[in-house]
Amino acid sequence: MTKQEIDIEKLDTINVGIVGHIDHGKTTLLEKLSGKWTDTHSEEMKRGITIKLGYSDALIKKDGDKYTVDKKSKEKPLRYVTFVDAPGHEMLMATMLSGSSIMDAAILVVSAQEGIKPQTAEHLIALKAKGISKVIIVQNKIDLVSKEQAMKNYDDIKEFAKGTACEGAAIIPVSAQQGVNIHYILEELMGLESRPKNEKDKAVFFIARSFDINKPGSEIKNLHGVVLGGALKKGVLKVGDEIEVKPGYSYKKQNQTQYRTLSTKIVSMQKGPYKVDKATSGGSLAIETELDPSLGKSDSLSGGIAGLKDSLPEITENIKVKYSLFDKVLGDEEHEDIGIPKPNELLMLSVNTSITVGQVKKVDKENVEMGLKIPVVPLEGESIGIARNFNGHWRLIGVGEIV
């Protein structure tokens, strides 16, 4: 079945994040699930870690009694899955938080060699902070340990999951390198509920990446506008729609950073390699716009939100957050009790796909008011991750909601 024969918008679609500690095999697993190696950024190839969010996709089919993503299979596609490969390194937690904002579900990868590590727990907390409760646990690298080690590690993972968002989640032993038990992951992916679609909702598109896709030396008549990569959280977008991007373009004026909402038109859209004229929620989406290509370079529009013209809330530099703190801080070191935020304290906030720093102005046991270094688009009901700086590292301390 060719791309042209597949109406991808009619297929049930889900956006799944691949999360877990560095070097536990996330990117290798994703290659087996999608056929694409997502560490394509030059610095990532040199360092062997995921720095930016990686994207790939797969069509799940059933061949005989097993699910498969084999592109050679002639069977009818049953589900379309888009994947987000999030960085596992502790210094890249902000990027992971941004990525989790566009996930519908997640695969948590744990190495049978190393077991539960600090970032394993921290990534699980990050999923909770962003309201993701659908989790599949993959026990990877079982080919590198003895049967006894694998069983002990399996029991450790089961114990670790108790009381968390993934309690009761399937734990699937695999060897991503050898391609062992991958079909069981596909079976679990088929069982996940997709995001409810309501085409009457106002369209809200979370921007996780922005690109200038033009090659150097391209003729002006052949130039493409900025491409926005991310996920449509709700509503409908169509080719030809007039949209706005907030906070938009940032510039300096009298030593102050100003923001200007960008207005543009949707030229084309793609889900993975598949062109669509209409997009509903579910899965990742790329939107080509008429914006000047220079506006999209170096992810300069990432963290923003797009929606139909004149439909999005006004940006704000002051917010009030109803917060809930965790019992303890997870990371490489032990920390004291979290304690409520203090006046003038700086906290890192993950709002939608944006990361900003807020200075505490007023606080009580339930709410905290903050002034923001970078403005955000306040969306009702969206979960916010709250982090505090401990010895130069941002650690998640709680979750919140704009009120």
Phi and psi in degrees as a GROMACS rama.xvg file:
@    title "Ramachandran Plot"
@    xaxis  label "Phi"
@    yaxis  label "Psi"
@TYPE xy
-83.7851  167.05  THR-2
-58.099  -39.5522  LYS-3
-64.905  -27.0204  GLN-4
-83.59  -9.52361  GLU-5
-100.598  117.937  ILE-6
-89.3585  91.8016  ASP-7
-63.6983  -27.8679  ILE-8
-71.6471  -20.4038  GLU-9
-87.3668  -11.4759  LYS-10
-83.3358  141.53  LEU-11
-61.2374  127.625  ASP-12
-127.189  143.146  THR-13
-143.6  144.33  ILE-14
-105.509  117.699  ASN-15
-117.289  128.75  VAL-16
-89.7793  144.803  GLY-17
-107.785  111.593  ILE-18
-127.458  165.681  VAL-19
143.522  176.494  GLY-20
-65.9317  151.605  HIS-21
-56.8517  140.552  ILE-22
68.5053  17.4999  ASP-23
-90.8582  2.5224  HIS-24
98.657  22.8768  GLY-25
-62.7152  -48.2695  LYS-26
-69.3152  -35.4842  THR-27
-65.3108  -42.7348  THR-28
-60.8752  -42.3329  LEU-29
-63.9783  -34.6639  LEU-30
-62.813  -38.1762  GLU-31
-71.4737  -31.1771  LYS-32
-81.0425  -25.7363  LEU-33
-127.318  -16.7203  SER-34
81.945  8.74518  GLY-35
-125.409  133.944  LYS-36
-88.6141  117.081  TRP-37
-88.4919  -13.2326  THR-38
-81.3213  76.5437  ASP-39
-105.289  -10.9008  THR-40
-68.9307  136.155  HIS-41
-56.4323  -41.8563  SER-42
-67.4978  -32.3759  GLU-43
-65.8358  -40.5911  GLU-44
-63.8089  -38.1714  MET-45
-70.4084  -41.1639  LYS-46
-91.3964  -15.0543  ARG-47
72.2605  23.4085  GLY-48
-133.706  158.369  ILE-49
-84.6672  122.701  THR-50
-100.175  -50.9091  ILE-51
-99.347  168.618  LYS-52
-67.9805  133.59  LEU-53
-103.699  149.422  GLY-54
-128.246  144.062  TYR-55
-159.288  175.587  SER-56
-150.574  165.368  ASP-57
-156.161  149.093  ALA-58
-102.373  120.757  LEU-59
-89.5848  129.638  ILE-60
-126.68  166.3  LYS-61
-116.62  117.625  LYS-62
-114.659  105.496  ASP-63
72.5627  -126.79  GLY-64
-102.615  8.93587  ASP-65
-123.765  146.078  LYS-66
-80.7799  148.375  TYR-67
-146.236  157.848  THR-68
-118.561  17.0976  VAL-69
-62.397  119.044  ASP-70
-65.856  -19.3252  LYS-71
-81.4732  -14.6973  LYS-72
-63.626  135.837  SER-73
-90.2623  -0.928681  LYS-74
-69.0881  159.173  GLU-75
-73.2915  132.801  LYS-76
-63.6053  139.043  PRO-77
-105.28  -31.4128  LEU-78
-153.114  144.243  ARG-79
-106.148  124.416  TYR-80
-118.115  126.882  VAL-81
-106.257  141.608  THR-82
-115.947  145.8  PHE-83
-120.963  119.552  VAL-84
-94.1475  109.049  ASP-85
-95.3604  145.482  ALA-86
-66.9457  143.32  PRO-87
-100.127  -9.30452  GLY-88
-74.0234  139.298  HIS-89
-59.8509  -32.083  GLU-90
-71.8393  -10.746  MET-91
-110.155  24.4752  LEU-92
-60.4376  -34.9692  MET-93
-61.3342  -40.2874  ALA-94
-66.1831  -40.2697  THR-95
-63.1721  -41.4597  MET-96
-62.8965  -41.7981  LEU-97
-60.9873  -43.4905  SER-98
-64.7556  -36.4925  GLY-99
-67.5792  -19.2957  SER-100
-66.8897  -22.3481  SER-101
-106.242  5.92019  ILE-102
-87.6762  143.466  MET-103
-94.2966  -28.2906  ASP-104
-155.29  174.528  ALA-105
-144.906  150.425  ALA-106
-108.193  118.236  ILE-107
-95.8345  117.774  LEU-108
-98.4912  126.938  VAL-109
-127.172  124.901  VAL-110
-73.7011  131.752  SER-111
-67.9041  -20.077  ALA-112
-75.7865  -45.9998  GLN-113
-101.853  -23.6971  GLU-114
73.3684  -156.222  GLY-115
-72.1893  122.577  ILE-116
-116.81  168.169  LYS-117
-51.5767  -44.9021  PRO-118
-75.0551  -18.7214  GLN-119
-61.5378  -50.7173  THR-120
-66.1966  -40.0871  ALA-121
-67.2258  -37.3564  GLU-122
-66.0582  -36.0677  HIS-123
-65.1501  -40.4379  LEU-124
-64.4522  -38.5798  ILE-125
-62.7996  -39.4183  ALA-126
-62.5495  -41.6764  LEU-127
-62.6654  -41.5708  LYS-128
-61.7934  -30.2618  ALA-129
-100.841  12.5076  LYS-130
76.0627  24.4136  GLY-131
-97.9027  117.46  ILE-132
-112.559  -12.3412  SER-133
-91.0761  106.859  LYS-134
-132.035  136.176  VAL-135
-112.476  131.353  ILE-136
-100.531  128.384  ILE-137
-113.092  118.14  VAL-138
-89.1249  101.494  GLN-139
-94.9233  165.294  ASN-140
66.3763  34.3444  LYS-141
-68.0709  -17.8128  ILE-142
-74.3819  -10.1773  ASP-143
-104.313  4.96072  LEU-144
-132.149  165.253  VAL-145
-75.4957  167.256  SER-146
-60.6111  -40.4993  LYS-147
-64.6065  -42.3524  GLU-148
-63.8532  -41.7918  GLN-149
-63.1489  -41.6209  ALA-150
-66.8763  -41.6313  MET-151
-63.1493  -44.7984  LYS-152
-62.2596  -38.9492  ASN-153
-60.8081  -45.6481  TYR-154
-64.4688  -38.0893  ASP-155
-62.5312  -42.1158  ASP-156
-63.8311  -42.6127  ILE-157
-61.5203  -41.6286  LYS-158
-67.3639  -41.3294  GLU-159
-60.7569  -34.9845  PHE-160
-73.084  -19.4817  ALA-161
-59.8617  132.706  LYS-162
76.7255  6.7325  GLY-163
-111.647  -179.662  THR-164
-64.9564  -19.0847  ALA-165
-108.029  18.5488  CYS-166
-61.5639  128.657  GLU-167
84.174  -1.30492  GLY-168
-70.3796  152.468  ALA-169
-63.6021  136.774  ALA-170
-113.057  114.345  ILE-171
-111.566  112.784  ILE-172
-72.7161  126.373  PRO-173
-141.654  164.507  VAL-174
-121.944  101.502  SER-175
-62.7493  -38.4707  ALA-176
-60.8284  -40.2695  GLN-177
-94.6448  -6.32209  GLN-178
73.7681  25.5408  GLY-179
-86.3088  129.755  VAL-180
69.0235  17.4879  ASN-181
-62.2925  -33.9637  ILE-182
-64.4203  -25.3875  HIS-183
-69.7597  -34.4117  TYR-184
-64.8896  -42.3969  ILE-185
-61.6988  -37.327  LEU-186
-62.7894  -41.9265  GLU-187
-67.052  -38.8667  GLU-188
-62.6451  -35.1703  LEU-189
-66.8607  -26.0716  MET-190
-86.525  -8.03093  GLY-191
-75.2888  139.341  LEU-192
-75.0618  137.703  GLU-193
-85.5334  167.243  SER-194
-67.5719  130.963  ARG-195
-59.3354  138.827  PRO-196
-108.277  127.286  LYS-197
-132.164  103.004  ASN-198
-70.0546  -9.503  GLU-199
-84.6488  -14.7183  LYS-200
-65.7807  151.683  ASP-201
-66.7471  136.778  LYS-202
-67.2645  130.164  ALA-203
-131.94  114.682  VAL-204
-112.921  118.664  PHE-205
-85.1024  125.398  PHE-206
-93.468  117.157  ILE-207
-103.116  -25.0526  ALA-208
-144.226  156.056  ARG-209
-139.567  142.662  SER-210
-133.996  148.877  PHE-211
-106.195  108.791  ASP-212
-93.1648  3.81152  ILE-213
-78.4961  138.636  ASN-214
-80.8926  146.319  LYS-215
-54.8667  137.367  PRO-216
87.3705  2.59408  GLY-217
-63.9197  142.114  SER-218
-69.7577  147.613  GLU-219
-55.1426  -41.2186  ILE-220
-66.306  -18.4226  LYS-221
-102.598  4.40397  ASN-222
-70.949  144.274  LEU-223
-104.587  149.401  HIS-224
-77.5986  179.365  GLY-225
-56.1202  138.078  VAL-226
-105.199  126.931  VAL-227
-101.848  127.168  LEU-228
-111.699  136.952  GLY-229
170.489  -141.181  GLY-230
-142.839  138.282  ALA-231
-83.9163  109.475  LEU-232
-76.4358  -33.2248  LYS-233
-161.673  164.285  LYS-234
83.1919  -163.759  GLY-235
-134.558  140.168  VAL-236
-126.093  144.816  LEU-237
-131.294  152.336  LYS-238
-59.8713  132.543  VAL-239
99.5045  -14.3945  GLY-240
-63.9915  141.469  ASP-241
-84.0701  124.18  GLU-242
-125.899  164.87  ILE-243
-125.323  150.872  GLU-244
-122.036  124.486  VAL-245
-126.092  150.538  LYS-246
-62.1733  -20.0161  PRO-247
94.1322  -140.679  GLY-248
-86.6703  129.924  TYR-249
-103.509  142.013  SER-250
-151.739  162.306  TYR-251
-95.9088  135.009  LYS-252
-142.504  116.494  LYS-253
52.1932  47.6978  GLN-254
63.0003  15.8943  ASN-255
-115.788  138.54  GLN-256
-80.6486  123.95  THR-257
-112.231  157.242  GLN-258
-127.836  137.268  TYR-259
-124.445  123.831  ARG-260
-61.1459  135.88  THR-261
-100.683  134.049  LEU-262
-113.419  137.872  SER-263
-159.057  -175.658  THR-264
-125.152  145.848  LYS-265
-78.0305  119.077  ILE-266
-87.9484  -43.3769  VAL-267
-158.713  164.23  SER-268
-140.283  149.289  MET-269
-139.589  140.717  GLN-270
-108.661  107.217  LYS-271
60.1121  -130.951  GLY-272
-87.1647  3.58277  PRO-273
-100.403  122.813  TYR-274
-76.9935  139.122  LYS-275
-132.264  147.287  VAL-276
-94.1772  -22.1822  ASP-277
-137.3  135.917  LYS-278
-125.495  134.869  ALA-279
-115.862  176.338  THR-280
-65.5425  153.753  SER-281
111.618  124.289  GLY-282
81.0766  166.53  GLY-283
-84.2595  159.433  SER-284
-146.086  141.633  LEU-285
-114.953  130.341  ALA-286
-118.648  119.679  ILE-287
-88.6641  131.604  GLU-288
-116.957  -178.908  THR-289
-96.6192  7.78734  GLU-290
-66.2351  146.881  LEU-291
-53.9475  129.133  ASP-292
-52.9394  -31.1603  PRO-293
-64.7749  -22.7759  SER-294
-72.6123  -17.76  LEU-295
-102.352  -1.91174  GLY-296
-65.5657  148.679  LYS-297
54.1858  36.562  SER-298
57.2209  32.3347  ASP-299
-65.318  -20.1385  SER-300
-103.353  1.36753  LEU-301
-64.6381  147.027  SER-302
93.105  -10.476  GLY-303
-88.2709  -178.676  GLY-304
-130.808  141.237  ILE-305
-118.089  147.574  ALA-306
-160.737  173.771  GLY-307
-59.6039  148.575  LEU-308
-54.1242  135.289  LYS-309
63.4217  27.2031  ASP-310
-112.984  -15.0495  SER-311
-91.8347  151.45  LEU-312
-62.5402  157.682  PRO-313
-69.5331  147.162  GLU-314
-69.5771  156.119  ILE-315
-140.87  148.112  THR-316
-108.929  3.96949  GLU-317
-135.005  126.13  ASN-318
-135.066  155.114  ILE-319
-115.732  126.201  LYS-320
-120.566  127.701  VAL-321
-83.9411  119.892  LYS-322
-118.043  159.037  TYR-323
-137.244  122.658  SER-324
-92.8839  148.596  LEU-325
-74.5553  166.076  PHE-326
-71.6853  -31.9317  ASP-327
-152.098  165.547  LYS-328
-96.2207  133.964  VAL-329
-101.988  143.702  LEU-330
164.724  -161.689  GLY-331
-78.4044  -19.1146  ASP-332
-125.064  157.629  GLU-333
-79.7028  141.085  GLU-334
-127.38  161.501  HIS-335
-70.8925  174.658  GLU-336
-53.5479  146.787  ASP-337
-62.8457  -52.4795  ILE-338
72.037  151.702  GLY-339
-70.9888  155.459  ILE-340
-56.5635  151.375  PRO-341
-109.901  148.57  LYS-342
-53.6364  136.012  PRO-343
75.2655  -4.35196  ASN-344
-66.3173  146.506  GLU-345
-97.987  127.881  LEU-346
-123.526  141.853  LEU-347
-89.3963  132.297  MET-348
-118.961  133.944  LEU-349
-102.472  105.385  SER-350
-117.085  118.525  VAL-351
56.0843  -125.583  ASN-352
-101.341  9.85731  THR-353
-98.1816  154.091  SER-354
-119.622  126.959  ILE-355
-138.391  166.842  THR-356
-116.447  129.978  VAL-357
-113.586  138.973  GLY-358
-100.044  124.403  GLN-359
-66.5209  125.979  VAL-360
-102.929  -41.8779  LYS-361
-148.817  141.065  LYS-362
-148.267  144.292  VAL-363
-136.986  -166.21  ASP-364
-72.1605  -13.9587  LYS-365
-118.119  -34.5112  GLU-366
-127.499  151.421  ASN-367
-134.554  132.535  VAL-368
-103.823  134.004  GLU-369
-136.826  149.239  MET-370
-98.7595  135.061  GLY-371
-102.279  141.755  LEU-372
-72.059  -37.5593  LYS-373
-123.055  126.913  ILE-374
-66.7435  158.257  PRO-375
-129.534  165.664  VAL-376
-98.5983  109.536  VAL-377
-76.0154  118.36  PRO-378
-114.129  129.089  LEU-379
-64.3935  131.746  GLU-380
87.0896  -10.0732  GLY-381
-75.3021  135.974  GLU-382
-78.6371  137.766  SER-383
-114.219  134.474  ILE-384
-89.4054  135.255  GLY-385
-117.595  125.955  ILE-386
-127.55  149.495  ALA-387
-119.521  149.777  ARG-388
-85.9064  119.858  ASN-389
-117.521  112.182  PHE-390
51.19  42.5299  ASN-391
87.2442  -1.1277  GLY-392
-118.035  132.381  HIS-393
-79.8102  125.844  TRP-394
-122.796  137.118  ARG-395
-66.302  131.189  LEU-396
-118.869  -12.0094  ILE-397
177.895  -175.545  GLY-398
-127.141  161.974  VAL-399
-154.534  177.241  GLY-400
-146.967  134.41  GLU-401
-68.2483  132.068  ILE-402
